[in-house]
Amino acid sequence: MQQQQLHAPGTSTACAVTTADANAMAPSCPASKPVAMPPASSAAQPSHFQRNTASPDSVCTVPLHSSPPTLNNRLTVALDLDETLVHCRLAGDSTKQQAMSRALEQSEFRLETSEEQLVHVNLRPGLKKFLREASVRFNLHAFTASEHFYARPLLRVLDASKKFFKSCHWRSDCLAVDGGHFVKDLCTLPGETNLERTVLVDNNPISFLPQPRNGIPIVSYYDDPGDSALSILMDYLCKLEPLADVRPRLHQTFQIEPALEQYKRMRTAGAPSS
């Protein structure tokens, strides 16, 4: 959101990560930024979550099952909302910004506050297709650090029929940590969470602190009509689907845990002495 702090404060650093071939991806993280995944060399870099030559509506390249996986065997996928699935802004932006948005698929809703302010929503390209197909293959959960008065009406826009998300979680379900950050503990998901078969997709790497080996970082989305991150994400989730334990693959691919450990050491070193 712009103009008003409705979702969690924190780093806006995005993780640009190669994804066309999971086995070839192992970017390192510089000490200057928390989990800022730099692109590999151009020769070794087939694609990014941010941009890809594939169409946003391209289908999963991994063969689909003849029937959807059983509920007990499905991969559990927790999805952040802001700058992961959508970008929202309060009504009243400039004409230039509104003109830029005409090429995007949009929606709107009103905040659940006394003012009932109008909020414009930029849907990430391919979002409806992604939710429709991913909800058949995986157990989807919405997990945002946004306030409920903003997240609830937004989720009614994204899932009006309540058929995509198994559950929805907002700031009250997050853990507050130093620096005003909110992190997401996957153990708060309903039922007995099997972390071997659970992932969190988020543009804010700080969210991964409780379970860094379960994180899938995605580059922040604002208003790029050429963005194809969700089709690439779907392809990557399909590659994870057969694995009994997704954490070794995610750790090999993204190296989030050592990057966050480095970030914590930097914060500790920079903290004023008592």
Phi, psi and omega in degrees: 000145174253158175074343180208138185276091180257328176254175193294140172288161178151183182297141174259008180298127180262159180253102178273113189230136176290142188221355184295327179224106187300323183292339182267359186258119174204060182290151177260166185243128179288155182287344186285340182221144178288118176050043175270098186282109179281150176298149172288178177300153185300331181289331183257006188247100182282328184192171176231159171297334184285309183225148179205153179286346180291153175291147176302337180261014180295147184275163178299132183277349176275132183304135178284152174294156176295333174218155182301148177301152178294157183303323182288336184259355184291149171289135175268125184236112174267130186242124169292162181255294188292125180066005171252307177256330184216167166229127184243153177208148177293146178299147179113011177293169184293161178299323179298316179295321179295321179295321178299329187277352184296335180277356184259156171279126187232166172209186178202161176203172177246141179297148176275063178230172180297328180282337181050050181297145180277136181237129175268142184238124168267115178279132177300135181307133180083008186297313183297318178296318180299311181296320180297313183281320182293326181291338176282324185269328188232164171270108184265140175226135174274129183221101184239152174267010179282160176290152185295327182291344175260318186289321183298309178294329176296318180293331175292332175288316185283330186218064185299326182270359179056042180248352182266312186262132177287329178203163180229136184225141180229200192304324181296343178264359180267166176256129178275133178234174182304145178090007180078016179272154174238128182246163189242114179268114183294343178290349177278352176297150185295151180079189179273101183290123176265099184295342177293338185233035183227138177228155173239123178258121187206146176274347180256107185297339178297332180301336185277359188308316181296322181221075185298336181276004177251006186268142170239105180282143180227144183292147182295141178249138176232294185204029182274110180292345179267004181297135180229026185299324186288327176291324177290319177299317179300318178298319181291321177297323177297325178289330178282334189307319182284349187284136177291327179222114185280344189296317177301320179294316180295321179295318179296321185285312192252338179052043183288319184301308179295329178293318178291324176298319177295319178298317180295322178295321179295318179295319180295318181293329182270355181289140178292143180287146182279000000 
